[in-house]
């Protein structure tokens, strides 16, 4: 397993790789990149949460998604610890 900095791992993630951190080893957690969506119809969940009508055309920006040890997909916000860590790797 080749360890790398977060900026290097992020470049690979944005190109389609799944990445993880050695602190998450054994947990099965990893990050992957989700594309943005241009002009998609708001579903019931988005409409209720945002106060817009179902079917309203919206744009959703690209984001990172984390698959966590509980088997749940969660949008991921990068931390300072992530940015300065050199313990990232590509998940095979």
N, C-alpha and C positions, 0 to 999 in steps of 0.2 A: 504494500500500500504506500503510495507516494503522498506525503503530506505537503501541503501548500498553504499560502496565505489566503485570507478570505477574498481579496481582490482577484487573485488568480483563479480561485474556485468559482467565484461569481461569474467570471467570463465563460467558464465551461458550462455553468448552470444555464446561463442565458443562451448558450448554443445548444441546449437540450439535455445536458447531463444531470443526473441526480447527485447531490453533494451531501456530505455529512461531516460531523465533527467528532473527534475521538472522545470527547466528553459524553457523547450520545451512544458510544459503542455498546452493543448488547441490547439496546433499546429498540433497534429497528427504525429509528427516526431518520428522516432525510428531508432535504429541501429540493424543490423543483420550480421551474419558472412557468407561470401561467400567462398566456397571451392576453392582450387587451381585446376588447370587443367594441366594435364601432356600430352604432345604431342597432342595438338589439332591443327587443320588447321586454319591458320590466315584468317579471313574474309576480305572483301574489306576495311572496316574502319580501322582495325588494320594494314593492309598492307600499306595503304596510309599514316597513321600517323607515322609508324615506318620505312618506306622505304624498307620493305621486300616484297617479291612476295606473291600474294594471294595463299593460300594453303600451304605455308611454315609451317612446324610443329614447334609449340612454346610451352613453358611452362609458365603458369600464376600462380603467387604466391597467396596464400589465402589473403583475404583482408576484411575489414569492409565496409559495404554499409549502407548509410543513406537514409531513405525515408523521404523527407522533406515536409513542409506544402504546397508546390506547387504541390505535387504529383509526384515529380521527384526523381529518384534514383541516388545518387551521391556517388562515393567512398569517404570514410571518413578517415581523418587524425586526430588522437587523439591530443588534446592540453594539455598544462600544467594544465589548469583549469579543464579539464576532469579528469586527473590523480589524482588531489588532492581533488576532490569534493566527498562529501558523500550524494549526492542527486540523485543517480541512482536507478532505479527500473525496475522490469520485467513487460513488457506489457502483459496484459491478453488477 
